[in-house]
């Protein structure tokens, strides 16, 4: 069923009129602008009388228009924004009137004088019976209707109830529904807040675990660096020992070669001696020296493979494979280990590494 509204819409409610009235208040007298209304260069408005009072207070020596002596002008500050307003010799009478504000004031006063219709006078009228107000509710069709529709119209066989009764009932139902919805919204908001806290906790726990993970791997890398340094030192010691031995043999063989070369040179010079007696005097000694020199036994050369350093080869495949199996603890309860206990365990692992022999 269609209904016609039995009143015309108002131009504005009381709240809107109050807001409009606040915009029409003079900042000086705190009353509604009185005509004529002047507009300042900063676009703020004042009653001409209030503007003249502010101007006179700021320019006490300025003479009024009726005086015999008229000053050249004056200035004052806008009470709303403190903008300086410079006036000519006409004073505030030289300011432009704001006719728009004056017209709005006239319209406001006219509307304020009209009696406002109360909500009690606003009734819906039946479209089928134009002179009948909607005053009952059809429970069968679930629509509001009028008494004539119940007696003679389409709802004569329907069950009806007084309109206020159904109004109160449905309003109560809607109020209860709103309360339940608001309560549900509160529960949803509480769940959202909890989930936001869970997100924050996840971020905090992840950040803490990342720090611990970095510390574990830094400790592991430190152990590897330390062990690498120990093995390099062992290799360097072996290298130095072998080099010292071989270089000592080189010096020994070099000295023997030098002495042998000198003896050969002396023997060749002796063989070139033309006098037999003089040669025989030196020959015996040279022969003995050459024989002794040829029988000198030098230290043995390094054994085969002495230069090899293969024994310092390190096999890291099993260690690398073990490192690849590093993973998070299965079935962890989610509670982080105490940091001191973790550091103690890492230090114990480092101590075990130090106890290993230097060899590969």
MOFENVEN-V349866 format. One record per backbone hydrogen bond with DSSP energy under -0.5 kcal/mol. NH is the residue of the N-H (numbers start at 1). CO is the residue of the C=O. E is the energy in kcal/mol with one decimal. If there is no record, write none. Layout:
nh=NH co=CO e=E
nh=NH co=CO e=E
//
This chain:
nh=4 co=125 e=-1.8
nh=6 co=123 e=-1.7
nh=17 co=13 e=-2.0
nh=18 co=14 e=-2.2
nh=19 co=15 e=-2.1
nh=20 co=16 e=-2.3
nh=21 co=17 e=-2.4
nh=22 co=18 e=-1.8
nh=23 co=19 e=-1.0
nh=23 co=20 e=-0.5
nh=24 co=20 e=-0.6
nh=24 co=21 e=-1.1
nh=25 co=22 e=-0.9
nh=26 co=31 e=-3.2
nh=30 co=26 e=-1.7
nh=33 co=24 e=-2.0
nh=38 co=46 e=-2.5
nh=39 co=96 e=-2.7
nh=40 co=38 e=-0.5
nh=40 co=44 e=-3.0
nh=43 co=40 e=-2.4
nh=46 co=38 e=-2.0
nh=48 co=34 e=-0.6
nh=48 co=36 e=-2.0
nh=51 co=47 e=-3.1
nh=52 co=48 e=-2.4
nh=53 co=49 e=-2.1
nh=54 co=50 e=-2.5
nh=55 co=51 e=-2.3
nh=56 co=52 e=-2.8
nh=57 co=53 e=-2.2
nh=58 co=54 e=-1.8
nh=59 co=55 e=-1.7
nh=62 co=59 e=-1.6
nh=67 co=64 e=-1.2
nh=70 co=68 e=-0.5
nh=74 co=87 e=-1.0
nh=76 co=85 e=-1.9
nh=78 co=83 e=-2.8
nh=82 co=78 e=-2.3
nh=85 co=76 e=-3.8
nh=86 co=84 e=-0.6
nh=87 co=74 e=-3.1
nh=87 co=85 e=-0.5
nh=91 co=88 e=-1.7
nh=93 co=90 e=-1.4
nh=94 co=91 e=-1.6
nh=95 co=92 e=-1.4
nh=96 co=39 e=-0.5
nh=98 co=37 e=-3.1
nh=99 co=97 e=-1.1
nh=102 co=98 e=-1.6
nh=103 co=99 e=-2.3
nh=104 co=100 e=-2.2
nh=105 co=101 e=-2.2
nh=106 co=102 e=-1.9
nh=107 co=103 e=-2.4
nh=108 co=104 e=-2.6
nh=109 co=105 e=-2.4
nh=110 co=106 e=-2.0
nh=111 co=107 e=-2.5
nh=112 co=108 e=-2.4
nh=113 co=109 e=-1.2
nh=114 co=110 e=-0.6
nh=114 co=111 e=-0.8
nh=121 co=118 e=-1.3
nh=122 co=119 e=-1.1
nh=123 co=121 e=-0.8
nh=125 co=4 e=-2.6
nh=126 co=129 e=-0.6
nh=126 co=132 e=-2.9
nh=127 co=2 e=-1.0
nh=130 co=128 e=-0.6
nh=132 co=129 e=-2.2
nh=134 co=124 e=-2.4
nh=135 co=133 e=-0.8
nh=135 co=145 e=-1.1
nh=136 co=145 e=-2.3
nh=137 co=161 e=-2.7
nh=138 co=143 e=-2.9
nh=139 co=137 e=-0.7
nh=139 co=159 e=-2.8
nh=140 co=159 e=-1.0
nh=142 co=138 e=-1.5
nh=143 co=138 e=-0.9
nh=145 co=136 e=-2.7
nh=150 co=146 e=-1.1
nh=151 co=147 e=-1.9
nh=152 co=148 e=-3.3
nh=153 co=148 e=-1.5
nh=155 co=149 e=-1.5
nh=156 co=153 e=-1.3
nh=158 co=155 e=-1.1
nh=161 co=137 e=-2.1
nh=163 co=135 e=-1.7
nh=166 co=162 e=-1.9
nh=167 co=163 e=-2.7
nh=168 co=164 e=-2.8
nh=169 co=165 e=-2.5
nh=170 co=166 e=-3.1
nh=171 co=167 e=-2.3
nh=172 co=168 e=-2.3
nh=173 co=169 e=-2.6
nh=174 co=170 e=-3.0
nh=175 co=171 e=-2.4
nh=176 co=172 e=-2.8
nh=177 co=173 e=-2.8
nh=178 co=174 e=-2.8
nh=179 co=175 e=-2.6
nh=180 co=176 e=-2.7
nh=181 co=177 e=-2.8
nh=182 co=178 e=-3.0
nh=183 co=179 e=-2.7
nh=184 co=180 e=-2.9
nh=185 co=181 e=-2.8
nh=186 co=182 e=-2.5
nh=187 co=183 e=-2.4
nh=188 co=184 e=-2.7
nh=189 co=185 e=-2.9
nh=190 co=186 e=-2.4
nh=191 co=187 e=-2.5
nh=192 co=188 e=-2.7
nh=193 co=189 e=-2.6
nh=194 co=190 e=-2.5
nh=195 co=191 e=-2.8
nh=196 co=192 e=-2.6
nh=197 co=193 e=-2.3
nh=198 co=194 e=-2.4
nh=199 co=195 e=-2.6
nh=200 co=196 e=-2.3
nh=201 co=197 e=-2.6
nh=202 co=198 e=-2.9
nh=203 co=199 e=-2.4
nh=204 co=200 e=-2.5
nh=205 co=201 e=-3.2
nh=206 co=202 e=-2.7
nh=207 co=203 e=-2.4
nh=208 co=204 e=-2.3
nh=209 co=205 e=-2.7
nh=210 co=206 e=-2.5
nh=211 co=207 e=-1.9
nh=212 co=208 e=-2.3
nh=213 co=209 e=-2.9
nh=214 co=210 e=-2.6
nh=215 co=211 e=-2.3
nh=216 co=212 e=-2.5
nh=217 co=213 e=-2.3
nh=218 co=214 e=-2.5
nh=219 co=215 e=-2.4
nh=220 co=216 e=-2.4
nh=221 co=217 e=-2.8
nh=222 co=218 e=-2.2
nh=223 co=219 e=-2.2
nh=224 co=220 e=-2.3
nh=225 co=221 e=-2.6
nh=226 co=222 e=-2.5
nh=227 co=223 e=-2.7
nh=228 co=224 e=-2.6
nh=229 co=225 e=-2.2
nh=230 co=226 e=-2.0
nh=231 co=227 e=-2.4
nh=232 co=228 e=-2.4
nh=233 co=229 e=-2.0
nh=234 co=230 e=-2.1
nh=235 co=231 e=-2.3
nh=236 co=232 e=-2.4
nh=237 co=233 e=-2.2
nh=238 co=234 e=-2.1
nh=239 co=235 e=-2.4
nh=240 co=236 e=-2.3
nh=241 co=237 e=-2.4
nh=242 co=238 e=-2.2
nh=243 co=239 e=-2.4
nh=244 co=240 e=-2.4
nh=245 co=241 e=-2.0
nh=246 co=242 e=-2.6
nh=247 co=243 e=-2.6
nh=248 co=244 e=-1.9
nh=249 co=245 e=-2.0
nh=250 co=246 e=-2.3
nh=251 co=247 e=-2.1
nh=252 co=248 e=-2.2
nh=253 co=249 e=-2.9
nh=254 co=250 e=-2.1
nh=255 co=251 e=-2.5
nh=256 co=252 e=-2.2
nh=257 co=253 e=-2.5
nh=258 co=254 e=-2.4
nh=259 co=255 e=-2.6
nh=260 co=256 e=-2.7
nh=261 co=257 e=-2.3
nh=262 co=258 e=-2.1
nh=263 co=259 e=-2.1
nh=264 co=260 e=-2.4
nh=265 co=261 e=-2.2
nh=266 co=262 e=-2.3
nh=267 co=263 e=-2.5
nh=268 co=264 e=-2.4
nh=269 co=265 e=-1.9
nh=270 co=266 e=-2.1
nh=271 co=267 e=-2.0
nh=272 co=268 e=-0.9
nh=273 co=270 e=-1.7
nh=276 co=274 e=-0.6
nh=279 co=275 e=-2.1
nh=280 co=276 e=-2.7
nh=281 co=277 e=-1.5
nh=282 co=278 e=-0.9
nh=282 co=279 e=-0.7
nh=283 co=279 e=-2.3
nh=284 co=280 e=-0.9
nh=286 co=282 e=-2.0
nh=287 co=283 e=-2.9
nh=288 co=284 e=-2.1
nh=289 co=285 e=-2.2
nh=290 co=286 e=-2.8
nh=291 co=287 e=-2.3
nh=292 co=288 e=-2.7
nh=293 co=289 e=-3.1
nh=294 co=290 e=-2.2
nh=295 co=291 e=-1.1
nh=296 co=292 e=-0.5
nh=296 co=293 e=-1.0
nh=298 co=296 e=-0.6
nh=306 co=303 e=-2.0
nh=308 co=305 e=-1.2
nh=312 co=309 e=-1.7
nh=313 co=310 e=-1.9
nh=316 co=314 e=-0.7
nh=320 co=316 e=-3.4
nh=321 co=317 e=-2.6
nh=322 co=318 e=-1.9
nh=323 co=319 e=-2.6
nh=324 co=320 e=-2.0
nh=325 co=321 e=-0.7
nh=325 co=322 e=-0.9
nh=326 co=323 e=-1.6
nh=332 co=329 e=-1.0
nh=342 co=338 e=-2.1
nh=343 co=339 e=-2.4
nh=344 co=340 e=-2.6
nh=345 co=341 e=-2.1
nh=346 co=342 e=-2.1
nh=347 co=343 e=-2.5
nh=348 co=344 e=-2.2
nh=349 co=345 e=-2.0
nh=350 co=346 e=-2.1
nh=351 co=347 e=-2.1
nh=352 co=348 e=-1.9
nh=353 co=349 e=-1.9
nh=354 co=350 e=-1.7
nh=355 co=351 e=-1.4
nh=356 co=352 e=-0.5
nh=356 co=353 e=-0.9
//
